[in-house]
Amino acid sequence: MELSYQEKLTLIKLGELKKTRFEELVKAANIEQVAVMRAVLGLQAKGLAKLHERSERVVRITETGRRYGKIGLPEWRALGILRERGKVTLDDLKTVLSEDELKPIVGLLRKEGWANVKKEDGKLVLEITEKGLNAEERPIDRALKLLAEKEALPVKEIEKLVPVKELKRRKIGEEETVTEREVEITPAGEELVRKGIELKREVSVLTPELIKSGKWKEVEFRKFDIRAPVRRIYPGKKQPYRAFLDKIRRRLIEMGFIEMTVESLIETQFWNFDALFQPQNHPAREWTDTYQLRYPKSGSLPEKELVEMVKTAHERGLAGSRGWGYVWSPERAMLLMPRAHGTALDARQLAKGVEIPGKYFTIQRVFRPDVLDRTHLIEFNQIDGFVVGEELNFRHLLGILKRFAVEIAGAKKVKFLPDYYPFTEPSVQMSAYHPELGWVEFGGAGIFREEMTKALGIDVPVIAWGIGIDRLAMFKLGIDDIRYLFSYDLRWLREAKLVW
Ligand SMILES: N[C@@H](Cc1ccccc1)C(=O)O
């Protein structure tokens, strides 16, 4: 039979004590109480020991009770003075009684028949009686003495003297349940002890010293039951939605994309709209609702040549286009807003310069007015990206998007529909088929218009897309309310699992 070190130790001690209170066994074994309890339960399971548990209602003395034990109950202290003087006022009793004890004292003395109450000169006066002079120990006095001596007594015993209710009322004692544990060795246990138990030191960590010195041959290694039930612990971990976004970021980097980052969530209209060839004061800007910043209202524009190019593209057109044909306002372009799409970063990157061929992506928090419900948020996340290269065409775009849907969304089928964005031509909307969600609209894509790319200084085709990923996150995290992505619900934060 395999016994752990603790079990062996406990059994040896039990062999000496035979039957003992658990606390005694802990003292004898001289190891932690929980370890002894575990050992006892282990021994019991192996038929070597028996644990007897008995619960009992007891009365335990209170702080007040202890004080009464030392200086006497209030009625006895009052009687002491009465015996000396025969007659006292309440004021006289103040020397031996506290404020609290004074109040009920008249009632107490009268109930015992130890004093009579009179009024003399409008004052309350207590006068000792025959019974008071001969007063002897009462049951409550005996109960107090017992409690002061033993601290606690079984309810059954104390009730032979006074009702527990009485002790509680006088704040002498409190009732509680205690569990009495006794451990007993079984004949099989005794047999084993008689045969002799070898108590080798148990080692739980194999150290270089043990190996070098060869001591590892002599020691016994502690065995762990890895299936033993333990308390669940919740170590710190990434917020589930954050974990999801990081995973996507990893994938894209593995696919060779360069990440575009930006510090602020606030954008000028210039980068959100104008640089993307979206006209000011024109229905084409209304393809999405956006917010505006109240304070500060305006930011600044980039270098002059770039602004001039964008202005020209809007007013008169570039690359054979006639433009939108209106007077472009720099003030309007300077207005600040919470970024409404990740595509703003595409424009920034293209203006800054790109590797050709090159692949770029960004994961951005974006903001659009909406009515909050279980599938709509006013702030959400988009992955935007573009691929730039000499020979790129529409077929490449569809190919890349398909790969995305499969790699990132785990979609089995992908569907493209014609769409409109002011900054792409042609434009498509894509949906991916998910076994559980059905057709899920994913986002938009297209080839950036030359009016946009030329203004930003790029002469080769750029294919681009923007994908909303929150609905995908809902699926991967197994939630059906999008608001949960930002929930403080601890249980969810602890248990949410990413299924990839
Ligand atoms: N920015 C668009 C998506 C898009 C990106 C790039 C090209 C075409 C479309 C949106 O938010 O829906």
The ligand as an SDF file (V2000), in Angstrom:
LIG
                    3D

 12 12  0  0  0  0  0  0  0  0999 V2000
  -13.8490   52.1030  -44.8230 N   0  0  0  0  0  0  0  0  0  0  0  0
  -14.9270   51.3070  -45.2970 C   0  0  0  0  0  0  0  0  0  0  0  0
  -14.4750   49.9790  -45.7950 C   0  0  0  0  0  0  0  0  0  0  0  0
  -13.5520   50.0520  -46.9710 C   0  0  0  0  0  0  0  0  0  0  0  0
  -12.1870   50.1080  -46.7980 C   0  0  0  0  0  0  0  0  0  0  0  0
  -11.3260   50.1470  -47.8590 C   0  0  0  0  0  0  0  0  0  0  0  0
  -11.8430   50.1240  -49.1520 C   0  0  0  0  0  0  0  0  0  0  0  0
  -13.2190   50.0660  -49.3530 C   0  0  0  0  0  0  0  0  0  0  0  0
  -14.0470   50.0380  -48.2720 C   0  0  0  0  0  0  0  0  0  0  0  0
  -15.9360   51.0680  -44.1480 C   0  0  0  0  0  0  0  0  0  0  0  0
  -15.7150   51.5290  -43.0900 O   0  0  0  0  0  0  0  0  0  0  0  0
  -16.9220   50.4320  -44.3350 O   0  0  0  0  0  0  0  0  0  0  0  0
  1  2  1  0
  2  3  1  0
  2 10  1  0
  3  4  1  0
  4  5  1  0
  4  9  2  0
  5  6  2  0
  6  7  1  0
  7  8  2  0
  8  9  1  0
 10 11  2  0
 10 12  1  0
M  END
$$$$
